[in-house]
């Protein structure tokens, strides 16, 4: 059986429709569609409570106000996490549990949506080494100027060396021609 697949709305609708049309029970449909029996039961319950709209899932994002309202409703009415998630069509009990944990630890501000994924800073895009990230811009400018001056001086020395080698070769060549004469 497959567990970690995402299912389309059309697939969920087909499974629930088969159940509603008495084409089989949870176990039979789970075997027929190669899914977990509890998933079939879950989809049927969601349909019974929220209709077809309840089966449209995934990728939902909830506002901070919605999260606070759900937690407040749960506390006011003495509902369990499962009952509250079902009432508000929250796809996972774990989602609601996480909201409660966040609220208890950091208050309402901790429920604000946070962007997912890896944070990318301008420095990492440019592939700048870590030691440079720690420098202030002013220090970096000073360092780059010094590095620039060093490279210019090195280039001048290399050119002077090349020139003196050429001169010495010319002298040797001139003196060997002079000795031949």
Backbone bond lengths (Angstrom), bond angles and torsions (degrees), N, CA, C in turn:
res aa  C-N    CA-C-N  psi(-1)  N-CA   C-N-CA  omega(-1)  CA-C   N-CA-C  phi
1 X - - - 1.458 - - 1.520 110.39 -
2 X 1.317 115.78 148.15 1.456 120.93 -178.36 1.519 109.34 -100.05
3 X 1.326 116.41 136.17 1.457 120.14 -177.10 1.522 113.63 -117.80
4 X 1.310 117.96 -36.70 1.451 120.49 -170.23 1.525 112.62 -100.62
5 X 1.329 116.58 35.00 1.453 120.91 178.38 1.512 109.61 -99.18
6 X 1.321 116.32 152.82 1.455 120.68 172.01 1.512 106.06 -95.08
7 X 1.309 116.59 135.42 1.455 121.09 -177.01 1.520 110.14 -110.00
8 X 1.324 115.69 139.39 1.451 120.48 179.74 1.523 110.23 -75.55
9 X 1.306 114.56 161.49 1.462 120.38 176.69 1.530 109.84 -59.62
10 X 1.339 116.93 -42.91 1.470 120.49 -178.47 1.524 111.69 -61.63
11 X 1.332 116.68 -38.82 1.461 120.12 178.80 1.528 110.47 -65.96
12 X 1.329 116.59 -46.06 1.466 120.40 179.28 1.528 110.31 -60.74
13 X 1.345 115.07 -42.18 1.466 120.64 -179.06 1.535 110.56 -62.37
14 X 1.338 117.39 -40.62 1.463 121.91 178.92 1.523 110.79 -62.84
15 X 1.329 117.01 -45.44 1.464 121.25 -179.38 1.528 110.32 -63.22
16 X 1.337 116.54 -47.18 1.471 120.76 -178.94 1.527 110.15 -65.85
17 X 1.323 117.28 -40.78 1.475 120.87 178.61 1.523 110.74 -60.52
18 X 1.331 116.80 -43.10 1.465 120.58 177.43 1.522 110.40 -59.14
19 X 1.323 116.22 -42.12 1.459 120.20 179.26 1.531 110.48 -64.40
20 X 1.329 116.50 -46.17 1.462 121.10 -178.44 1.527 112.33 -66.12
21 X 1.339 116.62 -28.76 1.467 121.55 178.42 1.528 112.25 -88.71
22 X 1.328 115.64 15.33 1.471 122.67 178.20 1.528 113.10 55.28
23 X 1.325 116.39 38.78 1.463 119.99 177.43 1.523 111.35 -88.50
24 X 1.306 117.19 2.47 1.448 121.14 177.04 1.515 111.17 156.36
25 X 1.327 115.01 164.27 1.451 120.90 178.03 1.521 110.40 -89.82
26 X 1.334 114.91 -173.07 1.475 120.20 -178.13 1.532 111.11 -57.98
27 X 1.317 115.87 -47.06 1.464 120.47 -175.51 1.531 110.61 -65.07
28 X 1.341 117.07 -45.89 1.461 121.18 -178.72 1.536 110.83 -62.07
29 X 1.345 116.75 -46.78 1.464 120.79 -178.29 1.528 111.74 -67.10
30 X 1.335 115.56 -36.28 1.466 119.34 177.37 1.522 109.68 -61.41
31 X 1.341 116.18 -43.03 1.462 120.24 178.83 1.532 110.64 -67.42
32 X 1.323 116.72 -43.16 1.467 121.75 -178.68 1.530 111.66 -60.24
33 X 1.335 116.50 -42.56 1.469 120.65 -176.14 1.528 113.61 -99.40
34 X 1.316 117.42 4.43 1.460 122.81 178.37 1.534 112.31 56.66
35 X 1.330 114.92 48.65 1.461 121.03 176.91 1.521 108.67 -131.82
36 X 1.297 116.53 172.44 1.456 122.41 -178.87 1.528 110.23 -75.71
37 X 1.324 116.28 139.11 1.466 122.04 -179.34 1.529 111.62 -59.48
38 X 1.325 117.50 -37.79 1.470 119.51 -179.02 1.530 110.88 -67.02
39 X 1.311 117.26 -26.97 1.457 121.28 176.98 1.530 110.38 -67.91
40 X 1.328 116.61 -42.52 1.470 120.67 177.21 1.525 109.37 -60.45
41 X 1.326 115.47 -48.20 1.475 120.37 -179.73 1.531 110.32 -60.77
42 X 1.323 116.96 -41.98 1.467 122.13 179.66 1.528 110.86 -60.84
43 X 1.333 117.44 -47.10 1.462 121.15 -179.44 1.525 111.64 -63.90
44 X 1.320 116.98 -39.17 1.473 120.37 178.55 1.527 109.94 -64.50
45 X 1.312 116.96 -42.63 1.470 120.47 178.22 1.528 111.48 -63.52
46 X 1.323 116.59 -43.55 1.464 119.77 178.09 1.528 109.94 -61.03
47 X 1.332 116.19 -43.56 1.465 119.57 178.63 1.528 110.53 -60.58
48 X 1.318 116.96 -45.82 1.473 120.67 -179.09 1.524 112.01 -61.20
49 X 1.304 116.26 -31.18 1.470 120.03 -176.43 1.526 112.24 -90.13
50 X 1.352 117.10 -41.40 1.466 121.06 -172.13 1.528 114.48 -117.77
51 X 1.326 118.03 -5.24 1.458 119.86 -176.62 1.521 110.74 77.61
52 X 1.333 115.91 -167.80 1.465 120.40 -176.89 1.519 112.06 -61.81
53 X 1.323 117.38 -31.61 1.471 120.57 -179.84 1.520 112.31 -59.67
54 X 1.325 115.37 -29.93 1.461 119.64 -179.94 1.517 113.11 -66.00
55 X 1.327 116.25 -23.03 1.466 119.71 -177.91 1.521 113.13 -86.74
56 X 1.329 116.07 -7.93 1.464 118.86 174.52 1.514 105.71 -77.42
57 X 1.316 117.24 113.46 1.463 117.52 -172.30 1.499 113.62 -133.11
58 X 1.300 113.14 179.03 1.446 121.67 175.48 1.508 113.09 78.00
59 X 1.311 115.61 147.91 1.447 121.80 174.59 1.515 115.16 67.01
60 X 1.333 116.31 15.31 1.461 118.56 178.68 1.514 109.45 -74.87
61 X 1.324 115.28 144.15 1.457 118.03 171.12 1.520 106.85 -126.74
62 X 1.294 115.26 141.95 1.455 121.22 -174.14 1.519 109.58 -115.60
63 X 1.324 115.59 141.24 1.459 119.88 178.16 1.524 109.38 -74.73
64 X 1.311 115.30 160.31 1.464 120.63 177.39 1.524 109.84 -61.16
65 X 1.325 116.47 -40.99 1.474 120.88 179.63 1.527 110.67 -61.07
66 X 1.334 116.93 -43.51 1.461 120.77 178.75 1.532 110.26 -60.34
67 X 1.324 116.67 -45.85 1.466 120.67 -179.31 1.526 110.62 -60.24
68 X 1.340 116.25 -44.30 1.473 120.14 179.16 1.519 111.05 -64.08
69 X 1.338 117.11 -41.86 1.466 121.37 179.12 1.525 111.26 -61.84
70 X 1.327 116.84 -41.36 1.466 121.31 179.68 1.526 110.29 -63.77
71 X 1.331 116.94 -46.67 1.470 120.74 -179.46 1.532 110.12 -62.97
72 X 1.319 116.25 -43.78 1.470 120.65 179.33 1.529 110.80 -63.05
73 X 1.321 117.48 -43.40 1.465 122.12 179.29 1.527 109.93 -60.98
74 X 1.316 115.88 -43.42 1.462 121.20 -179.50 1.529 110.59 -61.09
75 X 1.342 116.01 -46.46 1.471 120.27 -178.57 1.531 111.23 -68.47
76 X 1.322 116.87 -42.30 1.465 121.49 -178.24 1.521 111.61 -63.65
77 X 1.329 116.65 -40.65 1.461 121.22 -175.20 1.517 113.87 -96.87
78 X 1.341 116.73 1.62 1.464 120.69 176.88 1.522 113.32 61.76
79 X 1.333 116.78 36.01 1.464 120.59 -179.17 1.522 111.02 -88.39
80 X 1.311 115.53 157.32 1.462 120.54 174.35 1.526 108.85 -80.33
81 X 1.304 114.85 170.37 1.464 119.82 177.77 1.527 109.76 -62.47
82 X 1.331 116.86 -42.47 1.468 120.95 -179.82 1.527 111.37 -62.48
83 X 1.312 116.61 -46.15 1.471 120.33 -179.35 1.530 111.16 -63.24
84 X 1.324 115.92 -40.47 1.465 120.26 -178.76 1.526 110.68 -69.08
85 X 1.323 116.72 -43.45 1.464 120.21 178.73 1.523 110.22 -60.83
86 X 1.303 116.26 -40.32 1.468 121.38 178.86 1.526 110.25 -65.52
87 X 1.321 116.81 -45.35 1.470 122.30 -177.99 1.527 111.30 -59.72
88 X 1.334 117.08 -41.47 1.461 121.32 -175.64 1.532 113.40 -99.45
89 X 1.337 116.01 8.03 1.465 122.68 178.95 1.532 111.96 54.80
90 X 1.320 114.90 47.53 1.461 121.38 174.76 1.524 105.87 -90.31
91 X 1.308 115.97 123.06 1.456 122.05 -169.97 1.511 116.39 -55.97
92 X 1.324 117.50 -29.60 1.458 119.86 -174.80 1.526 110.34 -138.53
93 X 1.323 115.28 137.74 1.464 119.62 175.21 1.526 109.88 -61.88
94 X 1.324 115.69 -33.13 1.468 120.73 -179.00 1.530 111.19 -62.87
95 X 1.330 116.34 -34.39 1.465 120.13 178.16 1.521 109.79 -59.52
96 X 1.316 116.23 -49.05 1.461 121.17 179.86 1.528 110.91 -65.52
97 X 1.315 117.56 -40.65 1.473 120.76 177.47 1.520 110.61 -58.76
98 X 1.332 116.31 -41.04 1.458 120.85 -179.88 1.534 110.52 -64.92
99 X 1.329 117.01 -41.62 1.466 120.30 177.48 1.521 110.52 -58.91
100 X 1.325 116.80 -43.79 1.468 121.45 -178.64 1.533 109.81 -63.80
101 X 1.332 116.64 -45.62 1.474 120.51 177.72 1.524 111.09 -58.66
102 X 1.337 116.03 -46.46 1.459 120.34 -179.25 1.530 110.81 -62.23
103 X 1.313 116.12 -42.68 1.466 121.02 -178.75 1.529 110.92 -64.19
104 X 1.332 116.04 -42.49 1.466 120.47 -179.47 1.529 111.25 -67.12
105 X 1.335 116.85 -35.30 1.467 120.70 -178.49 1.528 113.21 -80.35
106 X 1.349 117.38 -41.22 1.460 118.78 -171.39 1.515 116.34 -130.10
107 X 1.322 117.84 8.09 1.453 120.19 179.60 1.514 112.95 75.39
108 X 1.335 115.31 -168.36 1.463 121.96 -174.58 1.528 112.58 -60.99
109 X 1.320 117.43 -36.16 1.471 119.99 -176.93 1.530 111.94 -64.56
110 X 1.324 117.20 -24.77 1.465 120.02 -179.39 1.537 111.74 -74.15
111 X 1.330 116.90 -11.57 1.461 120.41 179.48 1.518 113.15 -88.53
112 X 1.321 116.58 -4.26 1.462 119.43 179.53 1.515 109.52 -64.64
113 X 1.320 115.34 141.30 1.468 121.05 -178.20 1.509 110.29 -62.57
114 X 1.322 114.63 136.82 1.455 120.40 177.02 1.509 107.91 -115.41
115 X 1.328 116.10 139.23 1.451 120.02 179.66 1.521 108.83 -65.99
116 X 1.324 114.51 139.59 1.459 119.74 178.86 1.511 110.46 -91.40
117 X 1.312 114.55 165.35 1.457 119.49 176.36 1.510 112.12 97.15
118 X 1.299 114.15 178.76 1.454 121.30 -177.09 1.516 110.06 -80.85
119 X 1.315 116.18 135.29 1.454 120.27 176.41 1.522 108.83 -77.25
120 X 1.323 115.71 132.24 1.455 120.31 -179.85 1.517 107.88 -116.94
121 X 1.310 115.08 120.06 1.456 118.92 177.80 1.519 108.63 -98.07
122 X 1.302 116.10 164.31 1.456 120.60 -179.70 1.527 110.44 -59.82
123 X 1.339 117.20 -37.60 1.466 120.62 -179.28 1.523 111.72 -62.94
124 X 1.342 117.31 -39.52 1.456 118.10 -178.72 1.513 111.24 -72.28
125 X 1.338 117.11 -29.45 1.461 119.77 176.40 1.520 110.09 -66.09
126 X 1.319 116.75 -35.88 1.460 121.13 -177.91 1.520 112.25 -85.90
127 X 1.317 116.43 -3.15 1.460 121.99 179.06 1.523 111.95 62.55
128 X 1.307 117.21 40.50 1.456 122.32 179.64 1.526 108.55 -81.75
129 X 1.327 117.76 131.59 1.470 120.35 -179.78 1.530 112.14 -58.30
130 X 1.337 115.90 152.58 1.465 122.00 -176.02 1.522 112.63 -57.17
131 X 1.339 117.22 -39.47 1.467 118.41 -177.03 1.525 110.96 -62.68
132 X 1.332 116.45 -30.30 1.462 118.88 179.34 1.523 111.56 -76.08
133 X 1.319 117.14 -28.26 1.460 120.64 179.66 1.522 110.65 -63.56
134 X 1.330 115.64 -29.36 1.452 120.42 -176.95 1.528 112.51 -80.86
135 X 1.325 116.62 -18.36 1.454 119.74 -178.42 1.522 110.27 -76.26
136 X 1.314 115.44 151.12 1.460 118.25 172.50 1.522 107.28 -78.23
137 X 1.306 116.96 162.13 1.462 120.61 -178.91 1.518 111.77 -62.04
138 X 1.322 116.67 -37.74 1.461 120.80 -179.37 1.535 110.72 -62.88
139 X 1.342 115.46 -44.39 1.462 119.61 178.88 1.521 110.69 -64.28
140 X 1.321 115.91 -36.83 1.458 119.86 179.72 1.531 110.97 -65.98
141 X 1.328 117.36 -41.26 1.469 121.22 178.01 1.517 110.02 -61.32
142 X 1.330 117.51 -45.38 1.472 121.83 179.41 1.524 110.01 -60.79
143 X 1.325 116.14 -45.01 1.461 120.68 -179.74 1.537 110.81 -62.91
144 X 1.325 117.18 -43.64 1.463 120.55 -179.51 1.526 112.13 -65.79
145 X 1.328 116.48 -37.32 1.471 119.94 177.56 1.530 110.58 -64.11
146 X 1.334 116.10 -42.62 1.466 120.32 179.41 1.532 110.12 -64.51
147 X 1.333 116.00 -41.81 1.459 120.82 178.87 1.532 110.36 -63.29
148 X 1.309 116.09 -40.83 1.465 121.94 178.07 1.537 110.99 -62.31
149 X 1.324 115.96 -47.24 1.469 120.77 179.60 1.525 110.38 -61.63
150 X 1.329 117.38 -41.67 1.466 122.11 178.92 1.524 110.40 -60.29
151 X 1.349 116.06 -46.71 1.461 119.89 -178.80 1.534 111.83 -64.09
152 X 1.325 116.20 -38.06 1.470 119.71 177.70 1.527 110.50 -64.19
153 X 1.322 116.28 -44.06 1.462 121.25 179.55 1.525 110.31 -62.74
154 X 1.348 116.24 -42.10 1.455 121.31 179.11 1.532 110.63 -62.68
155 X 1.301 116.23 -42.42 1.464 120.60 178.75 1.537 110.56 -62.71
156 X 1.337 116.70 -41.95 1.476 120.94 178.00 1.524 110.37 -61.59
157 X 1.339 117.60 -44.76 1.468 121.32 179.44 1.524 111.27 -62.30
158 X 1.318 116.72 -41.45 1.468 120.45 179.98 1.525 109.86 -64.45
159 X 1.325 115.95 -42.90 1.472 119.45 178.66 1.527 110.82 -62.99
160 X 1.337 116.61 -41.40 1.477 120.22 178.41 1.519 110.47 -63.34
161 X 1.316 116.40 -40.68 1.467 120.82 179.18 1.529 110.26 -63.22
162 X 1.312 115.51 -45.98 1.471 119.63 178.44 1.528 111.02 -60.48
163 X 1.319 115.90 -41.33 1.463 120.65 -179.73 1.529 111.25 -64.70
164 X 1.335 116.27 -42.66 1.472 118.61 -179.96 1.528 110.46 -67.88
165 X 1.315 119.26 -34.31 1.464 121.70 176.24 1.525 110.02 -64.52
166 X 1.318 115.49 -42.90 1.468 119.50 179.07 1.526 110.43 -63.17
167 X 1.326 115.87 -41.93 1.471 120.14 179.50 1.525 109.88 -62.38
168 X 1.332 116.05 -44.84 1.463 118.33 -178.17 1.529 110.13 -66.63
169 X 1.304 119.36 -36.07 1.466 121.68 176.44 1.526 110.77 -65.20
170 X 1.332 113.47 -40.86 1.472 117.63 178.34 1.524 110.74 -63.38
171 X 1.337 116.05 -43.03 1.466 120.03 179.50 1.519 109.58 -61.67
172 X 1.354 116.07 -45.25 1.466 119.38 179.66 1.528 110.45 -62.02
173 X 1.276 115.20 -43.78 1.462 119.65 -180.00 1.533 110.63 -63.68
174 X 1.324 116.38 -42.45 1.467 121.25 179.94 1.526 110.85 -65.97
175 X 1.344 115.38 -43.87 1.470 118.43 -179.08 1.521 110.52 -69.65
176 X 1.306 120.38 -35.24 1.472 120.72 178.14 1.523 110.40 -69.34
177 X 1.310 118.57 -33.41 1.468 121.82 175.78 1.530 109.14 -69.66
178 X 1.337 116.69 -38.45 1.455 121.75 -179.92 1.523 109.25 -65.87
179 X 1.336 117.84 -40.03 1.465 121.59 -179.85 1.527 111.49 -68.89
180 X 1.312 116.59 -30.74 1.463 119.93 178.40 1.525 111.19 -69.94
181 X 1.276 115.31 -31.15 1.468 118.90 -179.19 1.477 108.57 -79.30
